[in-house]
Amino acid sequence: MQKILIIFLILICNISYGEISFFNKAKIQYEKKNYDQAKLLFEKDIVFNPKSTKSYLYLAKIYKKKKQYDEEEKNLKTVILLDPKNSQAYYLLSLKKIRDGDFKLAEKNADSFKKFCSIKCEKYQEIKKLIKKSKS
């Protein structure tokens, strides 16, 4: 019985380490601009931790770099669904909506961003200027 308990504890420790390890390895690959490898590792992190808003956020950034804008938006919306106060997701979604020419949704996301931003409120003004400039 003790052997089974020990094996069980070892497995739990390895799974917990794996969860941390996938995200950290993915982040390193992202910083090295190895986006395909980073994407795979962020996806593995999500398998172990489906509520990993950080992994979804990085996936959105990867999809933006790969010009897969629909996937970028899906991941940003997932972040907002999991963490409705995530100002970075609102900010990035606002920028995406400006690129799409959807200024109404860009403003809506910017207003949500403003509610939750603390230190980065200058980004709100940046979004407003981009919307105004893009409309003209």
C-alpha positions as CSV (number, residue, x, y, z in Angstrom):
1,M,0.0,0.0,0.0
2,Q,2.9,2.4,0.8
3,K,4.5,1.7,-2.6
4,I,1.3,2.7,-4.3
5,L,1.0,5.9,-2.3
6,I,4.6,6.8,-3.1
7,I,4.1,6.2,-6.8
8,F,0.9,8.2,-6.8
9,L,2.7,11.1,-5.1
10,I,5.6,11.0,-7.5
11,L,3.1,11.1,-10.4
12,I,1.3,14.1,-9.0
13,C,4.6,15.9,-8.5
14,N,5.6,15.2,-12.1
15,I,2.3,16.4,-13.5
16,S,2.5,19.6,-11.5
17,Y,6.1,20.2,-12.7
18,G,5.0,19.4,-16.2
19,E,2.4,22.1,-16.1
20,I,4.9,24.8,-15.0
21,S,7.5,23.5,-17.3
22,F,5.4,23.7,-20.5
23,F,4.5,27.3,-19.9
24,N,8.1,28.3,-19.0
25,K,9.6,26.4,-21.9
26,A,7.0,28.0,-24.2
27,K,7.8,31.5,-23.0
28,I,11.5,30.9,-23.6
29,Q,10.8,29.7,-27.2
30,Y,8.5,32.7,-27.8
31,E,11.3,35.0,-26.6
32,K,13.7,33.3,-29.0
33,K,11.1,33.8,-31.8
34,N,10.6,30.1,-32.2
35,Y,6.9,30.6,-32.6
36,D,5.9,27.2,-33.9
37,Q,7.6,25.5,-31.0
38,A,6.2,28.0,-28.5
39,K,2.7,27.5,-29.9
40,L,2.9,23.8,-29.4
41,L,4.2,24.2,-25.8
42,F,1.5,26.8,-25.0
43,E,-1.1,24.4,-26.3
44,K,0.3,21.6,-24.1
45,D,0.1,23.9,-21.1
46,I,-3.5,24.5,-21.9
47,V,-4.1,20.8,-21.9
48,F,-2.9,20.6,-18.3
49,N,-4.3,24.0,-17.3
50,P,-7.4,24.9,-19.4
51,K,-7.8,28.2,-17.6
52,S,-4.2,29.4,-18.4
53,T,-5.0,32.9,-19.6
54,K,-1.3,33.6,-20.0
55,S,-1.0,30.8,-22.5
56,Y,-4.0,32.0,-24.5
57,L,-2.6,35.5,-24.5
58,Y,0.7,34.3,-25.9
59,L,-1.1,32.2,-28.5
60,A,-3.0,35.3,-29.6
61,K,0.3,37.1,-30.0
62,I,1.8,34.2,-32.0
63,Y,-1.3,34.1,-34.3
64,K,-1.0,37.9,-34.8
65,K,2.7,37.4,-35.9
66,K,1.6,34.7,-38.3
67,K,-1.2,36.9,-39.6
68,Q,-3.8,34.4,-38.5
69,Y,-6.1,37.1,-37.2
70,D,-9.2,35.0,-36.7
71,E,-7.2,32.7,-34.4
72,E,-5.8,35.8,-32.6
73,E,-9.2,37.1,-31.9
74,K,-10.5,33.7,-30.7
75,N,-7.7,33.5,-28.2
76,L,-8.2,37.0,-27.0
77,K,-11.9,36.4,-26.5
78,T,-11.0,33.2,-24.5
79,V,-8.8,35.3,-22.2
80,I,-11.6,37.7,-21.6
81,L,-14.1,34.9,-21.0
82,L,-11.7,33.4,-18.4
83,D,-10.6,36.7,-16.9
84,P,-13.1,39.5,-17.7
85,K,-10.8,42.1,-16.1
86,N,-7.7,41.2,-18.2
87,S,-6.8,44.7,-19.5
88,Q,-4.1,43.4,-21.9
89,A,-6.6,41.2,-23.8
90,Y,-9.0,44.2,-24.2
91,Y,-6.1,46.3,-25.4
92,L,-4.9,43.8,-27.9
93,L,-8.5,43.1,-29.1
94,S,-9.0,46.9,-29.5
95,L,-5.9,47.1,-31.7
96,K,-7.2,44.1,-33.8
97,K,-10.6,45.7,-34.2
98,I,-8.9,48.9,-35.4
99,R,-7.0,46.9,-38.0
100,D,-10.3,45.3,-39.1
101,G,-11.9,48.8,-39.4
102,D,-14.5,47.9,-36.8
103,F,-14.2,51.1,-34.8
104,K,-17.4,50.6,-32.9
105,L,-16.1,47.4,-31.3
106,A,-12.6,48.9,-31.0
107,E,-14.2,51.7,-28.9
108,K,-16.2,49.3,-26.8
109,N,-13.1,47.2,-26.0
110,A,-11.1,50.4,-25.3
111,D,-13.8,51.4,-22.8
112,S,-13.6,48.0,-21.1
113,F,-9.8,48.3,-21.2
114,K,-10.0,51.7,-19.4
115,K,-12.2,50.2,-16.6
116,F,-9.5,47.7,-15.8
117,C,-6.3,49.4,-16.6
118,S,-4.2,50.7,-13.7
119,I,-0.7,51.6,-14.7
120,K,-1.1,51.3,-18.5
121,C,-3.9,54.0,-18.9
122,E,-1.7,55.9,-21.4
123,K,-2.5,52.9,-23.7
124,Y,-6.2,53.9,-23.6
125,Q,-5.3,57.3,-25.0
126,E,-3.2,55.6,-27.7
127,I,-6.2,53.5,-28.7
128,K,-8.5,56.5,-28.9
129,K,-6.0,58.3,-31.1
130,L,-5.6,55.3,-33.4
131,I,-9.4,55.1,-33.7
132,K,-9.7,58.8,-34.5
133,K,-6.8,58.7,-37.0
134,S,-8.2,55.5,-38.7
135,K,-11.7,57.0,-39.1
136,S,-10.4,60.0,-40.9
